Structures are given as C-alpha cells and as structure tokens.
Amino acid sequence: MKKIILMLIAINIGWVSLGRTQSPSQSNDVSISVVLPIDVVIEGDYIATGSYLDGASYEGVVAVTRSGKTYKVAWIIDKAQYIGTGVLHGDSFAIVTIGYGADAPPMVAVYKVNQDRTFDGTYTVLGSSGVGFETWQPRKRQPNKR
C-alpha cells in the first residue's frame, strides 16, 4: 500500500514543495522545490559585505540599474571599480563582471534575491578554483540637511 508523504503548495511565499509516494516499508523522503518569480524591484544602491577567495573580508557599495531586460551593476570595493551585466531569473540574479585595470580578471556571480531586497551570493574569478561570498543590504539614503 502506498501513501502520500507530503504535499505543500505555498505560492504566496515563492516556492512549492511536493513529496513522492512511498510504501510503508520505505523510510527516505524526497522533496522538490520550485522557485516562482518574486515581485521585488532590485534597482537601487546597496552596501556589499563579503569575503575574497582567500577568506579576507571586505565592504563596498553596489549600484544596480535596469537596462532593457538586463541590469547594469557597478561596484566600488577597496578603491577598485567593477562593472557587470546581470540577468534576473526567478529569485536568482546572475552577473558577469570585469574589473578596471590590467590585473582584474573577469568574474561570475550568482545571488539569491530575497523579498526584503537583500542578496546572498557566491562568486568566482576566471581560472580560479575558489569561491568568495557576498551579501547586499539596501543602502539607506541620508536625509538632505539644510
């Protein structure tokens, strides 16, 4: 005899999880997650914090602007500037980037875009076997003082 282990549909929070059928003698569960598009505007300014491929930490600023179906992304980190082009797919934001300067190799990054406009990502440099990590928090604008 087979029974349904789990069926949960949670469209409002952006994911769907489905279980599989299982006979009573089986003990392992399998679930599948499906990411649905999120309704978050990602254009804006962010504070980036992260770790380089060697583990050293950094902080910088990021600006994201829409350009048709893609996004322009610009970073300033440790006085170095980087530019990239990104695409949004569901709650994943993928970017290919180049740095300014002769010794700045291309990079690729992928971020999870959260409903609160924060980003959690991983990146690597062309030819590297290591990865770095980066998070973005929306930058709070300072009120104009007169």
DANOR-V269144 format. One record per helix or strand of 2 or more residues. SS is the DSSP state (A for helix, B for strand). FROM is the first residue (numbers start at 1). TO is the last residue. If there is no record, write none. Layout:
ss->SS from->FROM to->TO
ss->SS from->FROM to->TO
This chain:
ss->B from->2 to->4
ss->B from->7 to->10
ss->A from->11 to->13
ss->B from->15 to->18
ss->B from->21 to->23
ss->B from->32 to->35
ss->B from->44 to->51
ss->B from->57 to->67
ss->B from->70 to->77
ss->B from->80 to->89
ss->B from->92 to->99
ss->B from->107 to->113
ss->B from->119 to->125
ss->B from->132 to->138
